[in-house]
Amino acid sequence: MTFHRPLRSALLSFALSALLCGQAAAAGSSGPVAAAAPVDVSVPQILQGTAYRELTATDSATVTLRRATAISGDVVRVGDLFQSTTGKALPQERETVMAAPLVGAPIILDAVRLSDIAKRFGLIWTPGQANESATLTRETTTIGSTEIIAVLRQDLVARGMSEDAEVELTSGLQTATIAAGEMGNIAVVDANFDRRTGRFAALVQTGSGNGDTKKLRLAGRAVDTITVPVLSRALGRKDVIQVEDIQWTRMRSTELRDGTILDPERLIGQTAKRPLRAGDQLMLQDIERTVVVTKGQPVVMELVTPYMRLSANGVALEPGGVGDVVQVRNPQSNKVVSGVVTGAHQVRVTPLGQVASAR
């Protein structure tokens, strides 16, 4: 319970009167009233215990100063400047004192102003020295080109840039220090995009527009990209490329070499001519058909027409992979025919496939 000064004085007088009257009553009960002797009682002795503490209690809290604070929001609060000496939270610590400092522009509060703030919010604070002060700075974060390009890309796509294009900054500040919590407040204020050349110029703003903003003038170009099948693992010479060995990667069209294979079907089942590294572009000269028919190997010759299907044994006279044309000798007739390799030990011939007679 808290008492104002006039009420506290009245209660003090009442307490003294009650004490003196009690003394007089005690004397009257034992006989004739005699001249009362002086009572040697001090006020603190009268007002001891809980009653005294309640009479002298105050709503104000004693606090200490926070000499340096980084502000994370848009305003400075009581708790950013002062903390209770008891370690407990102040009832008024969330109360707003002033606007937060701008990035790179700290606020220094001297002892006079701090005393005024403490008094305004009912706090008890006494400067330890005449030049005591508190420094307030804005908590910051740094955005880089990745965050800037992500926002810029959306705007350029709306202006006609291909969604597969890569955005390259050629000039302008590519990083910026902004207030913490403002990461989502990045916007393209204005931009020009030339579809023919891919060149662009843009004005990007960071911050929430409350005076703590930065504007970045940027220039760059949009570069076309393409997805390319590459190896997911390294292969040795004569290793056969399997489906699981292929993965896709995106690269700039200008980095694509002549002869790069873009159709994965042309890679699967082929054999590496030399050791190949993971992630490399694959060229026609890097691979060859996997040999499924070797020279001197027995094969099955198939003759297929619209009216019949015949098969006979033969001997391959040269190696070949699926799709290769090889020569095969019929050991019974000793004739040589040409056919297309269709699989392991399989060669398909036609009626016109006879090319020579073995001597």
C-alpha positions as semicolon CSV with decimal commas, in nm:
position;residue;x (nm);y (nm);z (nm)
1;M;0,000;0,000;0,000
2;T;0,127;0,347;-0,092
3;F;0,027;0,673;0,087
4;H;0,058;1,030;-0,032
5;R;0,250;1,273;0,190
6;P;-0,054;1,454;0,354
7;L;-0,218;1,122;0,440
8;R;0,108;0,984;0,575
9;S;0,143;1,285;0,811
10;A;-0,213;1,238;0,938
11;L;-0,152;0,871;1,008
12;L;0,168;0,957;1,192
13;S;-0,019;1,204;1,418
14;F;-0,291;0,947;1,482
15;A;-0,034;0,685;1,581
16;L;0,135;0,923;1,828
17;S;-0,200;1,023;1,983
18;A;-0,305;0,661;2,023
19;L;0,018;0,578;2,197
20;L;-0,003;0,871;2,440
21;C;-0,368;0,802;2,518
22;G;-0,284;0,441;2,590
23;Q;-0,020;0,551;2,839
24;A;-0,264;0,786;3,017
25;A;-0,533;0,519;3,039
26;A;-0,289;0,278;3,189
27;A;-0,200;0,532;3,463
28;G;-0,569;0,610;3,540
29;S;-0,659;0,247;3,597
30;S;-0,423;0,212;3,898
31;G;-0,529;0,515;4,100
32;P;-0,570;0,893;4,093
33;V;-0,444;1,069;3,792
34;A;-0,098;1,203;3,844
35;A;0,111;1,429;3,631
36;A;0,219;1,221;3,336
37;A;0,588;1,167;3,306
38;P;0,750;1,243;2,972
39;V;0,736;0,946;2,736
40;D;1,067;0,873;2,567
41;V;0,947;0,715;2,241
42;S;1,088;0,799;1,899
43;V;0,882;0,791;1,578
44;P;1,081;0,501;1,421
45;Q;1,014;0,296;1,732
46;I;0,644;0,362;1,701
47;L;0,628;0,282;1,334
48;Q;0,825;-0,043;1,326
49;G;0,741;-0,354;1,126
50;T;0,506;-0,400;0,835
51;A;0,304;-0,086;0,899
52;Y;0,620;0,125;0,872
53;R;0,727;-0,037;0,552
54;E;0,385;0,018;0,397
55;L;0,381;0,383;0,500
56;T;0,722;0,449;0,343
57;A;0,672;0,236;0,029
58;T;0,680;0,401;-0,315
59;D;0,565;0,312;-0,666
60;S;0,902;0,414;-0,808
61;A;1,163;0,146;-0,880
62;T;1,537;0,193;-0,837
63;V;1,718;0,117;-1,160
64;T;2,063;0,104;-1,311
65;L;2,164;0,231;-1,653
66;R;2,235;0,025;-1,962
67;R;2,528;0,217;-2,109
68;A;2,521;0,059;-2,457
69;T;2,228;-0,105;-2,634
70;A;2,171;-0,225;-2,992
71;I;1,807;-0,161;-3,085
72;S;1,640;-0,431;-3,296
73;G;1,304;-0,261;-3,354
74;D;1,174;0,075;-3,470
75;V;1,149;0,230;-3,122
76;V;1,356;0,262;-2,803
77;R;1,182;0,124;-2,494
78;V;1,237;0,185;-2,123
79;G;1,397;-0,159;-2,089
80;D;1,658;-0,062;-2,349
81;L;1,785;0,211;-2,115
82;F;1,724;0,092;-1,760
83;Q;1,710;-0,232;-1,565
84;S;1,583;-0,299;-1,215
85;T;1,835;-0,337;-0,935
86;T;1,637;-0,640;-0,814
87;G;1,681;-0,824;-1,140
88;K;1,306;-0,840;-1,195
89;A;1,134;-0,704;-1,502
90;L;1,016;-0,346;-1,482
91;P;0,639;-0,298;-1,529
92;Q;0,711;-0,011;-1,767
93;E;1,004;-0,167;-1,957
94;R;0,798;-0,206;-2,278
95;E;0,693;0,159;-2,276
96;T;0,813;0,359;-2,579
97;V;1,070;0,630;-2,515
98;M;1,164;0,748;-2,865
99;A;1,224;0,639;-3,224
100;A;1,513;0,398;-3,280
101;P;1,841;0,533;-3,420
102;L;1,906;0,501;-3,792
103;V;2,168;0,263;-3,923
104;G;2,510;0,423;-3,880
105;A;2,371;0,713;-3,672
106;P;2,397;0,627;-3,300
107;I;2,209;0,828;-3,037
108;I;2,395;0,937;-2,723
109;L;2,183;1,036;-2,423
110;D;2,354;1,243;-2,153
111;A;2,283;1,231;-1,779
112;V;2,035;1,520;-1,791
113;R;1,819;1,362;-2,054
114;L;1,840;1,020;-1,891
115;S;1,725;1,173;-1,562
116;D;1,427;1,330;-1,738
117;I;1,337;0,995;-1,896
118;A;1,364;0,814;-1,563
119;K;1,145;1,075;-1,395
120;R;0,888;1,062;-1,675
121;F;0,841;0,687;-1,625
122;G;0,852;0,693;-1,243
123;L;1,199;0,543;-1,203
124;I;1,465;0,624;-0,944
125;W;1,802;0,667;-1,108
126;T;2,100;0,868;-0,991
127;P;2,396;0,927;-1,226
128;G;2,717;0,780;-1,093
129;Q;2,909;1,068;-1,248
130;A;2,826;1,394;-1,420
131;N;2,927;1,275;-1,768
132;E;2,740;0,947;-1,753
133;S;2,563;0,858;-2,078
134;A;2,395;0,581;-2,276
135;T;2,473;0,498;-2,640
136;L;2,202;0,356;-2,863
137;T;2,284;0,195;-3,198
138;R;2,069;0,014;-3,454
139;E;2,113;-0,361;-3,480
140;T;2,204;-0,440;-3,841
141;T;2,235;-0,720;-4,090
142;T;2,412;-0,739;-4,426
143;I;2,241;-0,835;-4,749
144;G;2,449;-0,961;-5,038
145;S;2,410;-1,000;-5,411
146;T;2,218;-1,326;-5,367
147;E;1,928;-1,154;-5,187
148;I;1,936;-0,853;-5,419
149;I;1,941;-1,066;-5,735
150;A;1,650;-1,280;-5,610
151;V;1,428;-0,970;-5,589
152;L;1,566;-0,822;-5,910
153;R;1,503;-1,146;-6,102
154;Q;1,128;-1,136;-6,029
155;D;1,104;-0,782;-6,165
156;L;1,308;-0,860;-6,479
157;V;1,104;-1,171;-6,559
158;A;0,792;-0,953;-6,546
159;R;0,967;-0,724;-6,798
160;G;1,034;-1,006;-7,045
161;M;1,350;-1,182;-6,923
162;S;1,353;-1,561;-6,960
163;E;1,291;-1,745;-6,634
164;D;1,594;-1,963;-6,715
165;A;1,827;-1,664;-6,757
166;E;2,104;-1,593;-6,510
167;V;2,126;-1,240;-6,368
168;E;2,477;-1,095;-6,364
169;L;2,555;-0,764;-6,192
170;T;2,825;-0,566;-6,370
171;S;2,819;-0,242;-6,166
172;G;2,677;-0,097;-5,849
173;L;2,701;-0,182;-5,479
174;Q;2,632;-0,553;-5,442
175;T;2,602;-0,557;-5,062
176;A;2,422;-0,329;-4,818
177;T;2,396;-0,296;-4,441
178;I;2,036;-0,260;-4,329
179;A;1,844;-0,258;-4,001
180;A;1,781;-0,601;-3,851
181;G;1,439;-0,732;-3,943
182;E;1,431;-0,544;-4,274
183;M;1,549;-0,840;-4,487
184;G;1,206;-0,867;-4,646
185;N;1,192;-0,497;-4,731
186;I;1,388;-0,507;-5,058
187;A;1,208;-0,371;-5,363
188;V;1,284;-0,266;-5,719
189;V;1,181;0,099;-5,749
190;D;1,253;0,126;-6,121
191;A;1,419;-0,081;-6,393
192;N;1,485;-0,089;-6,768
193;F;1,542;-0,415;-6,956
194;D;1,655;-0,457;-7,317
195;R;1,532;-0,794;-7,442
196;R;1,760;-0,789;-7,743
197;T;2,088;-0,740;-7,557
198;G;1,982;-0,866;-7,216
199;R;2,120;-0,548;-7,055
200;F;1,938;-0,385;-6,765
201;A;1,962;-0,094;-6,521
202;A;1,771;-0,090;-6,192
203;L;1,713;0,116;-5,879
204;V;1,669;-0,108;-5,573
205;Q;1,556;0,022;-5,233
206;T;1,615;-0,144;-4,897
207;G;1,445;-0,057;-4,569
208;S;1,089;0,016;-4,461
209;G;1,071;0,375;-4,584
210;N;1,081;0,536;-4,238
211;G;1,393;0,735;-4,321
212;D;1,625;0,439;-4,265
213;T;1,643;0,337;-4,632
214;K;1,916;0,287;-4,890
215;K;1,889;0,302;-5,266
216;L;2,121;0,096;-5,484
217;R;2,178;0,177;-5,851
218;L;2,263;-0,144;-6,032
219;A;2,345;-0,249;-6,386
220;G;2,401;-0,587;-6,541
221;R;2,286;-0,837;-6,799
222;A;2,071;-1,146;-6,831
223;V;2,260;-1,449;-6,962
224;D;2,074;-1,738;-7,125
225;T;2,130;-2,077;-6,965
226;I;2,065;-2,438;-7,067
227;T;2,035;-2,767;-6,880
228;V;2,298;-3,022;-6,976
229;P;2,333;-3,392;-6,886
230;V;2,661;-3,463;-6,706
231;L;2,809;-3,754;-6,516
232;S;2,715;-3,788;-6,149
233;R;3,033;-3,987;-6,081
234;A;3,374;-4,038;-6,234
235;L;3,408;-4,319;-6,489
236;G;3,712;-4,515;-6,601
237;R;3,804;-4,614;-6,952
238;K;3,570;-4,884;-7,089
239;D;3,310;-4,821;-6,817
240;V;2,954;-4,835;-6,949
241;I;2,731;-4,534;-6,875
242;Q;2,417;-4,632;-6,685
243;V;2,096;-4,435;-6,623
244;E;2,198;-4,359;-6,264
245;D;2,528;-4,211;-6,388
246;I;2,345;-3,914;-6,548
247;Q;2,242;-3,594;-6,370
248;W;2,136;-3,251;-6,496
249;T;2,315;-2,923;-6,444
250;R;2,242;-2,570;-6,560
251;M;2,512;-2,365;-6,729
252;R;2,542;-2,056;-6,940
253;S;2,481;-2,108;-7,309
254;T;2,810;-1,929;-7,381
255;E;2,994;-2,199;-7,183
256;L;2,852;-2,483;-7,392
257;R;3,121;-2,643;-7,606
258;D;3,064;-2,759;-7,962
259;G;2,982;-3,127;-7,973
260;T;2,836;-3,143;-7,623
261;I;2,574;-3,417;-7,602
262;L;2,239;-3,279;-7,483
263;D;2,027;-3,593;-7,525
264;P;2,086;-3,838;-7,238
265;E;1,959;-4,125;-7,454
266;R;2,274;-4,087;-7,660
267;L;2,482;-4,145;-7,347
268;I;2,313;-4,434;-7,172
269;G;2,469;-4,767;-7,267
270;Q;2,774;-4,606;-7,425
271;T;3,132;-4,677;-7,318
272;A;3,383;-4,421;-7,199
273;K;3,680;-4,394;-7,434
274;R;3,891;-4,235;-7,161
275;P;3,861;-4,159;-6,786
276;L;3,579;-3,904;-6,735
277;R;3,526;-3,672;-6,438
278;A;3,198;-3,612;-6,260
279;G;3,023;-3,293;-6,374
280;D;3,210;-3,264;-6,705
281;Q;3,028;-3,193;-7,030
282;L;3,029;-3,507;-7,243
283;M;3,144;-3,481;-7,603
284;L;3,096;-3,721;-7,892
285;Q;3,467;-3,798;-7,887
286;D;3,445;-3,901;-7,519
287;I;3,228;-4,206;-7,580
288;E;3,180;-4,498;-7,814
289;R;2,923;-4,765;-7,863
290;T;2,954;-5,047;-7,614
291;V;3,082;-5,356;-7,795
292;V;2,830;-5,640;-7,768
293;V;2,965;-5,836;-8,060
294;T;3,336;-5,917;-8,079
295;K;3,541;-6,032;-8,377
296;G;3,535;-6,411;-8,422
297;Q;3,241;-6,448;-8,185
298;P;2,948;-6,676;-8,275
299;V;2,633;-6,479;-8,340
300;V;2,274;-6,545;-8,437
301;M;2,177;-6,398;-8,773
302;E;1,814;-6,304;-8,813
303;L;1,646;-6,249;-9,149
304;V;1,318;-6,063;-9,113
305;T;1,077;-5,989;-9,398
306;P;0,706;-5,908;-9,403
307;Y;0,640;-6,273;-9,479
308;M;0,891;-6,470;-9,276
309;R;1,147;-6,472;-8,999
310;L;1,457;-6,692;-9,028
311;S;1,760;-6,735;-8,811
312;A;2,098;-6,899;-8,861
313;N;2,432;-6,921;-8,689
314;G;2,721;-6,707;-8,804
315;V;3,061;-6,573;-8,704
316;A;3,126;-6,201;-8,660
317;L;3,414;-6,074;-8,869
318;E;3,442;-5,743;-8,679
319;P;3,338;-5,601;-8,345
320;G;3,038;-5,373;-8,305
321;G;2,794;-5,213;-8,068
322;V;2,417;-5,186;-8,086
323;G;2,333;-5,003;-8,411
324;D;2,669;-5,074;-8,577
325;V;2,685;-5,246;-8,914
326;V;2,917;-5,549;-8,907
327;Q;3,008;-5,832;-9,144
328;V;2,912;-6,187;-9,054
329;R;3,017;-6,514;-9,222
330;N;2,778;-6,803;-9,260
331;P;2,989;-7,109;-9,175
332;Q;2,763;-7,343;-9,371
333;S;2,758;-7,150;-9,696
334;N;3,083;-6,969;-9,630
335;K;2,912;-6,652;-9,749
336;V;2,961;-6,309;-9,588
337;V;2,667;-6,080;-9,523
338;S;2,635;-5,746;-9,350
339;G;2,389;-5,678;-9,071
340;V;2,302;-5,442;-8,791
341;V;2,391;-5,537;-8,435
342;T;2,070;-5,549;-8,231
343;G;2,207;-5,686;-7,904
344;A;2,458;-5,922;-7,751
345;H;2,536;-6,195;-8,009
346;Q;2,248;-6,071;-8,229
347;V;2,276;-5,941;-8,587
348;R;1,982;-5,860;-8,814
349;V;2,041;-5,908;-9,188
350;T;1,832;-5,835;-9,498
351;P;1,794;-6,025;-9,822
352;L;2,026;-5,771;-9,982
353;G;2,279;-5,798;-9,702
354;Q;2,505;-6,043;-9,886
355;V;2,823;-5,859;-9,973
356;A;3,082;-6,117;-10,070
357;S;3,176;-6,479;-10,079
358;A;3,456;-6,599;-9,860
359;R;3,746;-6,737;-10,050
